[in-house]
């Protein structure tokens, strides 16, 4: 029996979800070329193949076979998979944005480059930006904002509630302002990251705005270095500091 015949027989015994589960790029290619619907619903939960390629083991092993995962997603998109189709209450980008590993960001990039709606909301009301802020990476939050995500307040609220200070920063820079009832007391049962984020948010509110806090932070650092480099103009020091440090992010 020929190799191609063996491949065909093997493929017929597996669903598209089976080959995606194994990140078997070539088997997926053959299935798509044979006419399998890239938007079919199936799997253990109501997923499309694209959803499944995004979510399978994305929380437990996000770095595993990342190249093969991206190739599977690319094949599905090239075959016409709907990048904004909702399954299980949310779009593929929503699921991708909440993954905390930076190594998973190529998946986010690919979906966004393919036209994923950065302002889609899940059936339970949460936006893509809010879920990224709550559990994703700061880089993903920045990318979503640059691409036009608008739920800045919801995103800031989510990052604050989960103690994701790094994720607060791009939201604050984009104009989100902490609510007037931002936490003023941190119970001893709260996690250290949440306590630090609450303290950071209180500083922003006390300054009146993120820009004011950022300016004061920059000036404090410049004053420290001015004593060591008195010949340098303050404006030059401030520019060097901005280049070297995440001014306003601490």
N, C-alpha and C positions, 0 to 999 in steps of 0.2 A: 504493500500500500504506500502511496506517495506521502511525503511529508505534509503537503497541503491537504490531502484527504484526511490524514490523522488530525490535523489542526481543526478541520471542519467538524469532524466527529466529536472531538473534545469540546469544541465551542457549543455544539448543539445541546450538550448535557449541562451546560451552565447558563444561568441567566446573566443579563448585563450587570446586575448587582453583584453576582458572584465574581465576575472578572474584575470589577472595580474594587471589591473587598480585598482582592489579591494584588491590586494595582498592576494588573497584567495589561500593559499598554497595547501590545500587539493583538491580544485576543479582543480587546475593546475595539481596536481599529477594524478588525475583521467583522465584528458584529455590526458596527455602524455601516460599513461598506455593504453588508448583506441586507441592509434596510431596517435594522432595529430602530424603534422610535426613541430618540434621545430625550423625549419628554414623558415617557411612560411612567406610571406610578407603580411602586412596588417596594420590595425590601421588607425588613422587619417592622418599619414604620412607614407612614405615607410619604415617601421620598420620591423625587425624580432622580435619575442617575447623577445629574449635576449636584443636587443637594447631597446625595450619598457620597460622592467623591470629595465634597468639602468636609462633611461632618464625621465620616468614619475615622475613628480613633484620633480626631483632632484635639480632643481634650486630654486624653491619656498619653498619646504618643505623637504630638504634633510634628516632631522633626523626622519621624520615620518615613523613609522613602519619599521625601518631599519632592524630588525631581520627578519621580514616577506619578505622584499625585497631580502635580502641575501638568504633566503631559496628558494624563487622563482628562483633566478639566479642559485643556486646550482642544483635545479631540472632540469632546462633547459640544463645545462652543462652535467649533468649525462645522460640525454636523447639524447645527441649527438649534441646539438646546436653548431654551428661553432663560436668559440670565436673570430675569425679574419674576419668574414664576414662583408663586408662593406654595410651599408644601410644609405641612406640620406647623402652619401659622406664620412662617417667615421666609424671607428670600435667602438664597445662598450667601449673599454678601453679609446679611445679618449674622449668620452662623460663623462665617469666616472672621468677622470683625471682633468677635468675643474671645478669640483664641489668644492666650497670653504669651506664646512663644514668638520672639522676633523672627525666627526661622520660618514661620508660617506666613510672613508678610507677602511673599511672592503670590500666594493664593489671592490675598486681598487685592494686590496690584492687578492681577490678571482679570479678576471679575470687574474691577473698576474700569480698566482699559476696554473691556468688552461691553460697557454701557450699563453696568449695574446702577440702580437708583440709590444714591447715597442718602436720600430722604425717605426711603421706604420704612414703614412701621410694621411691627409684628401684630398679629391678631389681638394680642393682649395690650397693645398700645405703646410699647417701647420702640424707640427709634434705633436705627443702625448706629448713630453717633452715641446714644446713651449706652447701648450694650458694649460698644468699644471702650467708652470711658469707664464703665464699671469693671470690666475684666480683660480688655485687650491691651494693646501697647500704646504708648504715647505717639509713636510714629504713625500708627493707624489712625489715631484721633486727628493728628495733624493733616494726614492725607485726605481724610473725609472732609475736614473744614475747608481745605484748599479746593476740593472738588465741589463745594457748594452746600455741604450739610449745614442745616440751619438750627437744629435743636440744641443751641448752645446752653440754654438754661437747664434743660433736661440732662444734657451731658455732664454739666458741672455738678448738678445734684447727685447724679449716679456716681461720679468719681469721688465726690466728697463722702458719700454714704459708705463706699467700699474702701476708703482709705487709700485711694490711688492719687497721691499728690502729684506725681509726674504727669498723670493724665489731666489734672486740673490746669496745668500751666498753659497748654495750647488753647484751651477753652477761655481762660482768663485773657490771654493775649488777643484772642479774637473778639473780645468785648463782653463776655459773660460776666455777670456781677453776682457775688454771693448774696443770697437772700438776707433781709434784715434780721431774720431770726436764726442766723448761722450759730452753730454750737458755741456756747460760752462756758460750758462746764463738761468735762469728760469723765464719765464714771470710771471707777477703777477696773471694771470688767471689760472695758473697751480695749481693742488690740493696739499695740504701739503704733502701727502704721496709721490707724484711724485717729489716734491722739495727735500725731504729728501733722496730719492733714487738717484737723480742726484748728490747731495752733496756727498753721499757715493761712488758712482761710480768715481767721480772726485778724491777722496782720494786714491782709488785703483790705478788709473792711475798715480797719482803723486808719489806714492810709487814705481811704476815700475812693480809690480806684486801683486797678492793676498798674496802670501807667505811672501813677504817683508812687506806688510801692517800688516799682522797678527803678525809677529815677533816684529815690532815696537809697536803695540798695547800691546802685552804681556809685553814688556820691560817697557813701560810707567806705566802700572799697578803695575809691580813688584817694580818699584822705589817708588811708593806711599806707598806700604805696607812695604817696607824695612825699612822706617823710624820708623814704629811702631814695627817691629819685627827684630831688627838689628842682633840678634843671629842666625837667620835662613839663610842658604845658599840661594843665589839668585836662583840656579837651583831648589831647593825645592819649593820656593815661586812661581816660574813660573809654576811648575807642579800643585800646588794647585789652582792657578788662572785658568789654563786650565780646571781643573775639575769643578770649580764653575761657570765659565762664558763662554759665547759664544765668544771666542777670535776671533777678526777679523770680527765679524758679525755686528759691529756698526760703 
